[in-house]
Amino acid sequence: MLSISSYKYDPRNATWTTLSNFPGVARGFASGASYKGKGYLGFGNASTGFLKDLWEYDPVNDTWKELASCPCLARRHPAFAITTNGKILI
């Protein structure tokens, strides 16, 4: 399995820190956004085809959690937004 590395940049010190690897499938054209200090990433295009999975990243614990996949058709890069009440719209 291919691991996807993630990094955090500190502009104050001009340094990079390695974060935990993204556990999902390697992909291009992923969509993502942040809400209340957490990151959300999903969809995209993999070697197996279009994806419709969704992941949550918690930077405090440096952990990834897979959320329920979208019941929609898999997409390469759909419109992706998080509303002020925390709903993810695709």
C-alpha positions as CSV (number, residue, x, y, z in Angstrom):
1,M,0.0,0.0,0.0
2,L,1.3,3.4,-0.9
3,S,1.5,5.8,2.0
4,I,0.7,9.5,1.5
5,S,2.9,11.8,3.5
6,S,1.6,15.0,5.1
7,Y,3.5,17.9,6.4
8,K,2.9,21.0,8.4
9,Y,4.8,24.2,7.6
10,D,5.8,26.7,10.4
11,P,6.4,30.1,8.7
12,R,7.8,31.6,11.8
13,N,10.7,29.2,11.9
14,A,10.7,28.2,8.2
15,T,10.5,24.5,9.1
16,W,8.5,21.5,8.1
17,T,7.1,18.8,10.5
18,T,6.1,15.3,9.3
19,L,2.5,14.4,10.2
20,S,0.9,11.0,10.3
21,N,0.4,9.5,6.9
22,F,-3.0,9.8,5.2
23,P,-4.5,6.3,5.3
24,G,-6.7,6.6,2.3
25,V,-6.1,5.7,-1.3
26,A,-3.5,7.8,-3.2
27,R,-5.4,10.3,-5.4
28,G,-5.3,13.4,-7.5
29,F,-8.0,16.1,-7.7
30,A,-9.1,15.6,-4.0
31,S,-11.4,18.2,-2.5
32,G,-11.1,19.5,1.1
33,A,-11.9,22.2,3.6
34,S,-11.5,22.9,7.3
35,Y,-14.1,23.4,10.0
36,K,-13.6,24.2,13.7
37,G,-9.9,23.2,13.6
38,K,-10.3,20.0,11.7
39,G,-9.5,19.2,8.1
40,Y,-11.8,17.2,5.7
41,L,-10.6,15.6,2.6
42,G,-12.2,13.3,0.1
43,F,-13.2,12.4,-3.5
44,G,-10.7,12.6,-6.3
45,N,-9.3,10.3,-8.9
46,A,-7.3,7.1,-8.1
47,S,-5.8,4.4,-10.3
48,T,-9.0,2.4,-9.6
49,G,-11.3,5.2,-10.7
50,F,-13.2,8.1,-9.1
51,L,-13.6,8.2,-5.3
52,K,-16.4,9.3,-3.0
53,D,-14.8,8.7,0.4
54,L,-14.5,11.3,3.1
55,W,-11.8,11.7,5.8
56,E,-11.4,13.9,8.9
57,Y,-8.0,15.0,10.1
58,D,-7.5,16.1,13.8
59,P,-4.3,18.2,14.1
60,V,-4.4,18.1,17.9
61,N,-4.0,14.3,18.0
62,D,-2.4,14.0,14.5
63,T,-5.0,11.4,13.5
64,W,-7.1,10.6,10.5
65,K,-10.6,9.1,10.7
66,E,-12.6,7.7,7.8
67,L,-16.2,9.1,7.8
68,A,-19.2,7.7,5.9
69,S,-18.7,7.8,2.1
70,C,-21.0,10.1,0.1
71,P,-24.1,8.3,-1.3
72,C,-23.6,10.3,-4.5
73,L,-21.8,9.2,-7.6
74,A,-18.0,9.1,-7.2
75,R,-16.5,12.3,-8.6
76,R,-13.1,13.5,-9.6
77,H,-13.4,16.9,-8.0
78,P,-16.9,18.0,-7.0
79,A,-17.8,21.3,-5.5
80,F,-17.1,20.9,-1.8
81,A,-18.1,23.3,1.0
82,I,-18.7,23.3,4.7
83,T,-21.4,25.5,6.1
84,T,-21.3,27.5,9.3
85,N,-23.3,24.9,11.0
86,G,-20.9,22.1,10.0
87,K,-22.7,20.5,7.1
88,I,-20.6,19.3,4.2
89,L,-22.2,20.1,0.9
90,I,-21.2,18.3,-2.3
